[in-house]
Every structure is written in structure tokens, then in C-alpha cells.
Amino acid sequence: MTGVSDPVRLLLVDDDPLVRAGLTSMLGGATELELVGTAGDGRQAVDAVRDLRPDVVLMDIGMPTMDGVTATEAIRRRPGAPEVVMLTTFGSDEYLLRALRAGASGYLLKDAAPPEIVAAVLKAAAGESVLSPQSTRQLMDHVGAADQDGRRTTALAALGQLTERERDVVLAVAQGKSNAEVAADLRLGVATVKTHLTNSLAKLQLTNRVQLALLAHDAEWV
């Protein structure tokens, strides 16, 4: 966990040396970030997370040896796991969705501008999602409706564990609202919203807001 004034420790993972070099150069001037290392495949990423303890990992999807999705799943199972933001060209939506379900905080397009990348990393480090509700819906629609009924049944059963107020908070999060916006809409304190989110994540055995949003989409709440 970084302090208020500490830069966010970032690990960059991509199998293309030119992409790594380009991103390293672009992000080198961002005082909010500290690039602590790079990796060329998912296996190296898992080892680097263990050794370097980054706050956020920028993770490519398609890589040799171990792909970014498998690496994300392994990393997010670790105690005190860093946040993971996927790098994508939108060529592997099914893999991207699997990574989000595994606990990635969101995704960035590989041609994103440096300020957008920095903003996304800072949001992920702060526990926010790097994903709009519209992007979530577009992604899920693109993947298709395979086993949609089964996912909806499973999602509704899981969400049934929540109290009415917890469900209200989860729905608002799935609509893309910040904690402050949820608090204003539901006439709650921000600390109370955070408590409801923490309790909901624990009950549902999830790790972040993106997973909550995906579960709400599966249940067809939004």
C-alpha cells in the first residue's frame, strides 16, 4: 500500500520489446508512477510480482509461455495481490472477459494516450474500476449469449445473499457510480457505502468493483 505522496509502483508486462520500450519511455516522466520492472510473458510476470511487489500490473493478453489471462488469475490469487489492468487490442474479447472475472480492474487499449494510461493506473491503485458500464455491456454483448441463462441463475442466487441496502449499492456500482455518487443517491455516508461494498465483496467472494459489475450484468440488473 502506497502512502499519500508515494508513487504507484508499476510492473509492465508485454511480449513485444518495442511495446515495452515505448510504454517505458512514455511513462518515464510521470511523477505519480514508479516503473519497478518489466516482464516479457505471464510466467515472468508472476515471478516479478513476487519479487518486486508492485501496486499495479499493466498486463498484455496474448503472450507465449503463459498468457496474460492465466497470469492474472495466478496473481490475483496471491495474498495482498496488486491490481491488474489488461492491455488489449480488442482482438480477444473472450479472454479479456475471463481476465475481468478473475479480478482484473479493467482494461486499456494499447494505443491509449500516456495521460490516459497514467490515469487508469492511478484509478486501479485507488481501488476503482478502469471500465465504464457501457464498455462492460459492449464487451459482454460482443462475446455472445453462451450459457446466458445459467450465468443469470447463478448470479441471482449469489446476489440473493446480500441485504437490500447492499443490493442497492451493488446496482449503483454496476451503473458506474463512484462511492460519493452512490452515497448521494442513497443518502448514505461515503464510509457506509464502503462498508456495504466490503461486506458485499466478502459475501460474494469477489475482489473488486468490476467483478461486482459483471455479476450484476449477468443477473440482468443493468
Secondary structure, DSSP 8 states (H G I E B T S, - for coil): ---TTS-EEEEEE-S-HHHHHHHHHHHTT-TTEEEEEEESSHHHHHHHHHHH--SEEEEESS-SSS-HHHHHHHHHTSTT--EEEEEE-SS-HHHHHHHHHHT--EEEETT--HHHHHHHHHHHHTT--B--HHHHHHHHHHH--TTHHHHHHHHHHHHTTS-HHHHHHHHHHHTT--HHHHHHHHT--HHHHHHHHHHHHHHHT--SHHHHHHHHHHTT--
